[in-house]
Structure formats: C-alpha cells, structure tokens
Amino acid sequence: MKVKQYMADTLQEAMLKVKQDLGREAVILHTRRVKRGGILGFFAREVFEVTATLEARVAVTSASKQDQISSAMNENRVAALEAEIHHIRDVVESVLQPQPMMKRETPFMALRETLVRNDIDPAIAEKLIRDVSIQIPGGQDSLAARKLLEKMLFSCLSRIEGIKLQQGRPKVVALLGPTGVGKTTTIAKLAANFALVEGKKVALITADTYRIAAVEQLKTYAEIIGVHIDVVFTQEELSDALACHADKDLVLIDTAGRSPKNEQHLLELQHLLRAQPDLEMHVVVSATTKPKDALDIVAKFAPHDAPYKVIITKVDESSTFGLIVNMMYNSNAVLSYLTNGQSVPDDIELADPEKLTSLILKDPEYA
C-alpha cells in the first residue's frame, strides 16, 4: 500500500493537495498538526499534515472501506474542531494580552483620566488630549503637556463677566434655575455687595410666590441690607415694580425654582419675564448637579434669542467641577459668579479662570 503525506498551512489546503495528487478516490488515513521549520526549536510554525493512500481501497472489503472512510471523516472533524479551538484561543489571548501603549498615553492618558474623573465629558477630554498630543509629539514631556492643557482650559473658561451697571438707567437682573440651587441666598449676596460694599442703590423683586418661606427669607435679607423689596405675581405687576425703581442702579429679581422637565412651569416663567427686553438673565446651577443634568438645566432655562450668564453655586460642596467645562464647550454660556458657602455677603466671587483650571486639574481621587 502506497502511503503519502501532504502538508499545508490549513487543513483545507492539505486536503486539496491530496485530491489533486491522488484524485477523488483517495483514502485519508490520518490528520494532525505538526511544527515545521525554525532554528533550534525557535520560530517554528504549525502546519497540517494529512496522510493518505490510493491503494487501500483494493485491500479492504466494502464494509471495512466504509469503516475506514468513516474513521477518516471523524478524524477530519476532530482536526477541524481542534483548528477552530486553536483559532478561538489565539483571538482570546490577543484580546487579554496587554496591548502596546500609544506614545500619547504617557503622560497624556494620566491627564485624560484626571479630566474624566472630574466629570468632564469623555469626548471633550479626548479632544483636549488630542490637541495636546498634536502640539507635543512624543508625549514624554509631562510638564509641558500639563502646561498646555492648563492653557487650553484657561481659554475655555475665560468667558466671564459679572453684573455691569449702566449709566442713567437701572440694570435689571433675574436669577433663574431649578429648586434647591440657592437662588434666594445668591440674590441676597449680590444685593449686599452692591448696596453695602459698592454703595449702589439696589432694589429686590421676588416672583417666587410658590414658597412662602422664600419670600419671607428675602424680606429678611432686604431689611438687614436696607433695600426695598416688592412681591409680584403677574407680568403687569413686574412691569409696574420696575417702573417704580427707575432711579435704582440695580434691580435683582428672584424667580421661583422650576423643574427643567416641567414644560408648563417653564412657559409660565418665560411669560413673566418676556415683557422686559433689557432683562439680563443668570441661570443658577449647583456645582453638585450631575453633569448631564447641568446641560439640561442650561438648555431649558437659558433664552434662545438673548444672551445669558451662568452662576455656579455650592462650590464648597463639590469635589468635581467638570460640569463647568462641559457647559462652556456645549453652549454659549458666559460665567458670572461662584458661591462657596452660606455667608452673606462674603461667600460669592466673580469666576476666576485660573482658579477653575486649578480645581479641574486637581485629581479628585486625591483631593
């Protein structure tokens, strides 16, 4: 019986060689995987070895031939299964094996992780790091990378403007936002600073008639500061109150807290303020707000056809400040003030891009 061996990279290629050499009547005797080539046992590659014969068909009965063919087919199936398992193992090992780190991952990935841990949107963090990596190829100068990132964040956070008074007419400012963000306390801080520190003529108006406690709280602040306060319920009453304060330098309006998900309440608030074309709106957002919710608050409360500013409250209660970067990247927001406590009038200051950059690049995990 003439037996021949055929080798190929795949079982299919080996079987094709058998067919081409011995024809369709060839009988497969054995298949296996073997290693070939290499130097001193290294760099060898695995191939498939198929042992076949043509003469076996005349040396066996039909029954034995059928058994042998069945056995060969089973061996083929086993070999194919082994090859498939081998392939799956290679794929799994390639996934589990640590991949070579890109050059930008050191120190760039450390900076990126700091941004993400500070609740900066991963897409924004990735863009910042990509811009840094373009300007600092190689990624080995960690100090230069950090300095450049600081510069980029500083630029992003530099749209800052507080309340600027006007000559000859009052500046009218309304604070808007959801419940619990500290609008009433913030208005009191602003009133105290402009009236007591800067010596300006200030008046307060509250439209937060849904919460009796809020009205009483602002009345108490007004009495302590020594400024006039009006309580209004309608658009007409608001216009009348503003007309009475034409001699003031600053009029601050406290509005009722609204859920950004309650469209009806938001429409009521818009209707109340719509008749005041020179009104400056400040959306109040707590630093403890979830980043995604903060963007939703700005989108719902900020007017689409007029400029607006953002006040960030409760800075002292949060360890992350990425929501500020997210807002500045994803909206036309201008920052105005930050508050960091309950003390009136002390715990409020104009936003400082340098301080904010420092807060954002401080790893909250180690703060």
C-alpha positions in Angstrom: 0.0 0.0 0.0 1.4 3.3 -1.1 1.1 6.0 1.7 1.8 9.6 1.1 1.9 12.7 3.4 0.8 16.2 2.5 1.4 19.4 4.5 -0.2 22.8 4.3 -1.0 25.9 6.4 -4.6 24.9 6.6 -6.5 21.6 6.6 -8.4 22.6 3.5 -5.2 23.3 1.6 -3.8 19.9 2.6 -7.0 18.1 1.5 -6.8 19.9 -1.8 -3.3 18.7 -2.4 -4.5 15.1 -1.7 -7.3 15.5 -4.2 -5.0 16.9 -6.8 -2.4 14.2 -6.4 -4.4 11.0 -5.7 -7.8 12.0 -7.0 -11.3 11.7 -5.5 -10.8 8.0 -4.6 -8.0 8.8 -2.1 -8.5 7.5 1.4 -7.4 9.7 4.3 -5.6 7.7 6.9 -4.6 10.3 9.4 -4.5 14.1 10.0 -2.5 16.0 12.6 -0.9 19.4 13.3 2.9 19.5 13.4 5.6 22.2 13.7 8.0 22.7 10.8 11.0 24.9 10.3 12.6 27.2 12.8 16.1 27.3 14.3 17.0 25.1 17.3 13.3 24.8 18.1 12.5 28.5 17.8 10.3 30.3 15.3 8.7 27.0 14.1 5.3 27.3 12.5 2.4 25.0 12.8 1.1 23.2 9.7 -1.5 20.5 9.0 -0.2 17.0 7.9 -2.6 14.7 6.1 -1.6 11.0 5.5 -3.5 9.5 2.5 -3.4 6.4 0.2 -5.0 5.3 -3.0 -4.3 1.6 -2.8 -6.2 1.0 0.4 -9.5 0.6 -1.5 -8.4 -2.7 -3.1 -7.0 -4.2 0.1 -10.2 -4.0 2.1 -13.8 -5.1 1.7 -16.6 -2.6 1.1 -17.6 -2.8 4.7 -14.1 -2.2 6.0 -13.6 0.5 3.5 -16.7 2.2 4.7 -15.5 1.9 8.3 -12.1 3.4 7.3 -13.7 6.3 5.5 -16.0 7.0 8.5 -13.0 6.9 10.7 -11.1 9.3 8.4 -14.1 11.6 8.3 -14.3 11.6 12.1 -10.6 12.4 12.2 -11.2 15.3 9.8 -13.9 16.6 12.0 -11.7 16.4 15.1 -8.9 18.1 13.3 -11.2 20.9 12.1 -12.6 21.3 15.6 -9.1 21.5 17.0 -8.1 24.1 14.5 -11.2 26.2 15.4 -10.4 25.9 19.1 -6.9 26.9 18.4 -8.1 30.0 16.5 -10.5 31.0 19.2 -7.7 30.6 21.8 -5.5 32.9 19.8 -8.2 35.5 19.5 -8.9 35.4 23.2 -5.2 35.6 24.1 -4.8 38.6 21.7 -7.7 40.4 23.5 -6.5 39.6 27.0 -2.8 40.3 26.3 -1.9 43.9 27.2 -1.5 45.9 24.0 1.4 48.2 23.4 0.6 51.6 24.8 0.4 54.5 22.4 3.0 57.1 22.8 0.4 59.7 23.9 -0.7 57.6 26.8 2.3 58.8 28.8 1.6 61.3 30.2 -1.4 62.1 28.1 -3.6 59.3 29.4 -2.9 60.3 33.0 -4.1 63.8 32.2 -7.2 62.4 30.4 -8.1 60.3 33.3 -7.9 63.3 35.6 -10.3 65.2 33.4 -12.7 62.3 33.2 -12.6 61.8 37.0 -13.5 65.4 37.3 -16.7 64.7 35.4 -15.6 66.3 32.1 -17.4 64.6 29.3 -15.1 61.8 27.9 -15.5 63.2 24.3 -14.4 66.6 25.4 -11.5 65.2 27.4 -10.4 63.2 24.4 -10.4 66.2 22.2 -8.4 68.2 24.7 -5.8 65.5 25.0 -5.7 65.0 21.2 -5.0 68.7 20.7 -2.2 68.5 23.4 -0.7 65.4 21.7 -0.6 67.2 18.3 1.4 70.1 19.7 3.7 67.9 21.9 4.6 64.9 19.7 6.2 62.0 21.5 4.4 62.7 24.8 7.4 62.4 27.0 7.4 65.9 28.5 4.7 65.7 31.2 5.3 69.2 32.5 4.9 70.7 29.0 1.7 68.6 28.4 0.2 69.8 31.6 1.0 73.4 31.0 -0.5 73.3 27.5 -3.6 71.6 28.9 -3.9 74.3 31.6 -3.7 77.0 28.8 -6.5 75.3 26.9 -8.8 75.0 29.9 -8.0 78.6 30.8 -9.1 79.7 27.4 -12.3 77.7 27.6 -13.2 79.1 31.0 -12.3 82.7 30.1 -15.8 83.8 29.0 -16.5 85.5 32.3 -18.5 88.7 33.0 -20.3 89.8 36.2 -23.1 92.3 36.5 -22.1 95.6 34.9 -24.1 98.6 35.9 -25.4 101.1 33.3 -25.3 104.9 33.3 -28.6 106.6 33.6 -30.9 103.6 33.9 -31.1 100.6 36.2 -29.6 97.3 35.5 -32.3 94.6 35.8 -31.0 91.1 36.5 -33.2 88.0 37.0 -31.9 84.7 38.5 -33.5 81.5 37.1 -33.0 77.8 37.8 -34.3 74.7 39.5 -35.3 74.4 43.1 -32.7 74.0 45.7 -29.7 75.6 43.9 -29.6 78.7 46.2 -31.1 81.4 44.1 -32.5 83.4 47.0 -29.3 83.3 49.1 -27.3 84.3 45.9 -29.5 87.3 45.3 -29.0 88.4 48.9 -25.3 88.1 48.5 -25.3 90.2 45.3 -27.6 92.8 46.8 -25.4 93.1 49.9 -22.3 93.5 47.9 -23.6 96.2 45.5 -25.5 98.1 48.3 -23.2 97.8 51.3 -19.7 97.3 49.7 -20.1 99.4 46.5 -22.7 101.9 47.8 -25.1 101.4 44.9 -28.9 101.9 45.0 -30.4 98.4 44.9 -34.0 97.1 44.9 -35.2 93.5 45.2 -38.2 91.9 43.5 -39.4 88.4 44.2 -41.7 86.4 41.9 -41.2 83.3 44.0 -44.7 83.2 45.3 -44.9 79.4 45.4 -42.8 79.3 48.5 -43.8 81.5 51.4 -40.6 80.7 53.2 -38.5 82.1 50.2 -40.5 85.3 50.2 -40.0 85.8 54.0 -36.3 84.9 53.7 -35.7 87.5 51.0 -37.7 90.1 53.0 -35.5 89.5 56.0 -32.4 89.9 53.9 -33.8 93.1 52.4 -34.5 94.6 55.8 -31.0 93.7 57.0 -29.3 95.2 53.9 -31.6 98.2 53.9 -33.1 97.9 50.4 -36.7 97.9 49.1 -38.4 94.7 48.1 -41.6 94.0 46.1 -43.6 90.9 45.7 -45.1 90.3 42.2 -47.5 87.8 40.8 -48.0 88.8 37.2 -46.2 90.3 34.2 -48.1 93.6 34.7 -47.1 93.8 38.4 -43.4 93.1 37.5 -43.5 96.0 34.9 -45.1 98.3 37.5 -42.5 97.4 40.1 -39.6 98.0 37.6 -41.1 101.4 36.7 -41.1 102.4 40.4 -37.4 101.6 40.6 -36.2 103.7 37.6 -33.9 105.6 40.0 -32.0 102.5 41.1 -28.6 101.3 39.9 -29.5 97.6 40.2 -32.8 95.7 40.4 -32.5 92.0 41.3 -35.4 89.6 40.5 -35.8 86.3 42.4 -37.9 83.7 40.4 -39.5 80.5 41.6 -37.5 77.3 41.2 -38.7 75.2 38.3 -38.1 71.7 37.2 -36.4 71.7 33.8 -38.7 68.8 32.9 -41.9 70.7 33.6 -42.7 72.5 30.3 -45.8 74.3 31.7 -43.9 75.9 34.6 -41.1 76.9 32.3 -43.6 78.6 29.9 -45.1 80.5 32.9 -41.7 81.7 33.8 -40.9 82.8 30.3 -44.2 84.6 30.1 -43.5 86.5 33.3 -40.2 87.8 32.0 -41.0 88.2 28.3 -42.1 91.9 28.5 -38.7 93.0 29.9 -36.4 93.4 26.8 -33.4 94.7 28.8 -33.5 92.0 31.3 -30.2 90.2 32.0 -30.7 86.5 32.9 -28.4 84.4 35.1 -29.1 80.7 35.1 -28.1 79.3 38.6 -26.6 75.8 38.6 -25.3 73.9 41.7 -21.8 72.5 41.4 -23.3 69.3 42.9 -25.5 68.8 39.9 -24.9 65.8 37.6 -23.0 67.0 34.5 -25.7 65.8 32.1 -28.5 67.4 34.2 -26.5 70.7 34.3 -26.5 70.8 30.5 -30.3 70.1 30.5 -30.8 73.0 33.0 -29.0 75.5 30.9 -30.7 74.3 27.7 -34.2 74.6 29.3 -33.8 77.9 31.3 -31.5 79.9 29.0 -33.3 82.0 26.4 -32.6 81.0 22.8 -32.8 84.6 21.4 -30.9 86.5 24.1 -27.5 86.4 25.9 -27.4 84.8 29.3 -24.9 84.1 32.1 -24.4 81.2 34.5 -23.8 81.3 38.2 -22.3 78.2 39.9 -23.4 77.7 43.5 -22.3 75.3 46.3 -18.7 75.1 45.0 -17.7 74.2 48.6 -20.0 71.1 48.5 -18.5 69.5 45.4 -15.2 67.7 44.7 -15.5 67.8 40.9 -16.1 70.7 38.5 -16.1 69.2 35.1 -19.7 70.3 34.5 -18.4 73.9 34.1 -16.1 72.8 31.3 -19.0 70.8 29.7 -21.3 73.8 29.7 -18.7 76.1 28.3 -17.9 73.6 25.5 -21.5 72.8 24.6 -23.3 76.2 25.0 -22.8 79.9 24.6 -22.7 80.3 28.3 -20.8 83.2 30.0 -19.8 82.5 33.6 -20.5 85.2 36.1 -20.2 84.3 39.8 -19.3 81.3 42.0 -20.7 80.9 45.5 -18.9 78.8 48.1 -20.9 79.0 51.3 -24.0 80.4 53.1 -22.4 83.5 54.5 -24.0 86.8 53.2 -22.4 88.8 51.7 -19.0 87.0 51.8 -19.3 83.7 50.1 -19.6 84.9 46.5 -16.9 86.0 43.9 -16.5 86.6 40.3 -15.5 83.4 38.5 -11.7 83.2 38.0 -10.5 81.0 35.1 -7.1 80.4 36.8 -8.7 79.1 40.0 -11.2 77.0 38.0 -8.4 75.5 35.9 -6.5 74.6 39.1 -9.6 73.0 40.6 -10.3 70.9 37.5 -6.8 69.6 37.2 -6.7 68.6 40.8 -7.3 64.9 40.8 -10.5 64.4 42.9 -9.3 61.0 43.9 -6.5 62.5 46.0 -8.1 65.9 46.9 
